[in-house]
Amino acid sequence: MSLLAWIVLGLIAGFIGSKIANNTGQGLLVDILLGVVGAVVGGFLFNQFGQPGVSGVNLYSLVVAVVGAVVVLSIYHALMGRRRVL
């Protein structure tokens, strides 16, 4: 996959994952970063369970990336916790 395809898939997966995990987006750059990391994590997890990972820009790869993004976001929120703004 090209770099542009990874960014587009990461943006979509990061945005959907953010909406599922905490009902708000994290911002454009963070959504892209978490989406791309989520695509890698999702691909790894799916490969561990005997399924193919991210194979291109298609619906299956988007589902894999979203699952990975939700996992990454859950870990991110668990580590960062809720911060209060004074």
N, C-alpha and C positions, 0 to 999 in steps of 0.2 A: 504494500500500500504506500502511496505517496505521502509526503509530509502534510500536504493540504488535506488529504482524505482523513488522516489521523486527527488533525485539528478540528475538522468539521464533525467527525464522529465523536471526538472528545467533548466538543461544545454541546452537542445534542445530549449525549449520555450524561455529562456533568449537570446540565440543566434539569433533566428529568430526574436524575438521582438526587439532586438537591431538593426538588419538590417532594419526592417520596420520603426522604430522610428527615427533613425539617421544615417543609412547607415554604421555604424561601430560597432564593438563589444566593450564592455566595459572592457574586460579582463575576464579570465576564472572564477575567484571567484565571481566577480561582476555579470557576466552573470548567474551563478548558483544561487546566492542569489536573484537577481531580478526575475529570472524564477520561483523559488519556491514561493517567495512572490506573483508573478503574478499568479501562479496557485491557490493560496489561494484567492486572490482578484477576479480572474476570476470565481472561484467556487462560491464565495459569490454573485457576480453580476448575474451570470446565475441562481442561486437559487432565487434571488429576482424577476427575470422575469419568474419564474415557470419552468425553465429547470434544468435538473440534472447538477451537477458540475463535478469535476474531479472524475472519477470512476476507474481508473487504467491506465496502460500504453497502450493507444490505440489512434486512430486518433482523436476521439471526445475530449478526455481529453487534447490532445496536442493543439487543436484549442482553447479550454477554457483557457488553460494556456498561450497561445500566446496572446490572447485578453487581459488577465489580465496583462501580462508582458508589452504590449504596453501601457496600462493605467498607470501602475506603472512607466514605463520609461518616459512617458509624464509628469507626476507629478514630477519625479526626475529632468528632464531637466528644467522644469519651476521653480523649487525651486533653483537649482544650477546655472542656467543661463550659459552663455558662458564665460569661463574664458580665459583670455589672458595670454600667456606665454611670458615673456620678454626675 
